[in-house]
Amino acid sequence: MSDLAEEREVILGVDTHLDVHVAALIDVVGRVIATTSVPTTALGYEQLIEWACGFGCLTRAGIEGTGTYGAALTRRVQEHGVQVLEVNRPDRSRRRLRGKNDPTDAENAARADWPAKPMPSRKRSRAWWKQCGP
């Protein structure tokens, strides 16, 4: 990872599904950095976290369906010390009008309004990558 990537904060957004999660990564000013998709497996979650950290310091993640399809991913991301915001799925009638687009939904999840207090998390394990900040 370059020095610039280590210093740059990145925010992950995930549109969750039964078999695959679609993710978008943005920087703090809202520019899309990259998108990807991963299988909904433990290995897929680790690949997603490693992928995101390759672009900078992953500090926050907006995830759709944290109680359903995104539950396991949410737990794994929180174990790595990342703040998670549960993002509501887009309104179905609005989605029908503009069409369903998973990368756009993931991007919108990353752009979600962040409250002062993120979701409570379980005890966090030691992350295998360099943590951000002091």
N, C-alpha and C positions, 0 to 999 in steps of 0.2 A: 504494500500500500504506500502511496506517495505521501509526503508530508502534507500536501494540500488536502488529500482525502482524509487524513487523520484529524485535521483541524475542522473540516467542514461538517456541520450537523446535517443529517439527512432524516427525512420523515417517511415512514412506510405506510402505505395504504393497501388494504387487502379486501377484495371481493371474494367471499367464501362460497364454496360449492361442495357437493358431496364427494366428488372425485378429484377435483383440481381447484387450487386457489390461484387467483390472478392478482398480481401485485404491481403497484406503481411506487416509485421512489421520487420524492421531490426534495428540493433544498428549502431553506428557511424563507426564501423570498417567493416560493411557489413554482419555481421552474421544474418541469419534469426532467428527471435525470435518466430514468430507464424504466422499462416494464418487463415483467417475466411471469411465468406460471410454473407452479410446482405441484407435484402430487400431494394428496392429503395423507401423508405418512410421516413418521418420525424423521426419516431421512430427508423428506421433502421440506419439513420445517427447518431442519438444520441447514439445508442448502439455501433456503430463503434468507435466513439470518446471516449466513456467511456472505451471500451475494450482496445483501444490503450494506453490510459492513465494509465491503470492498470499495464502496463509493464514499464512505465517510463515517462519522460517528453516529450510529443509530441510537437515538434517544427516545423517540416517540413512534407509536404505531396506531393508526386508526383501523379497526378491524370490524367488518360487518359480522353479525351473528355470533357474538362471543359466547352465547349460551347454547348455540346449536352447532352448525357446521364449523364455526371458528373457535370452538371451546378449547380443543387440544392445542391449536396454534397459539391462542391467547396465553395459555399456561406456559408454553415453551418460551414465548417471547418475554413474558414477565420474569421467568427464571433467569433470563440473560440481563435483567436489570433495565429493561425497556418499559417506559410508561405506556399503558394501553388505554385507548379511548374506545368505548363501544359506539359504533356508528350505526344509526338506523338505516335500514335498506331504503333505497329511493322509493317514492310513491309510485305504485304500480300504474296508475292512470297516466302519470307524467312520463313514465318509462315507455308505455305503449305509444305515446305520441311521438317521442323522439327516437324510439328504438332502443333496444337493450345493447349495451356495449360494456363488456367486462373491464377492459383497461380504463375506460372513462369512470366507471363505478369505483375502481380501485383508486384512481387519482382523486376522486371526490372524497373518498374515505381518508386519504392522507391530508386533504385540505380541511377536514372537519374542524369545527370550532372547539378549541381546547379549553376546558374549564381550569380553574385554579387548582382543583384537586382531581387527579386522574383516578381511574378505577382502583379499588384496593387490590393488592396482590398478595399471593402467598409468599412465604419465605423464599428469598432469592438465592440461587446457587451462585457459585463463582463462575463468571463467564470465561470462555476460553480465548476471547480476544481482548485487546486493550480497552479498558473502560474509558469513557470520556471524562474530561474535567479532572480536578484534583483528587 
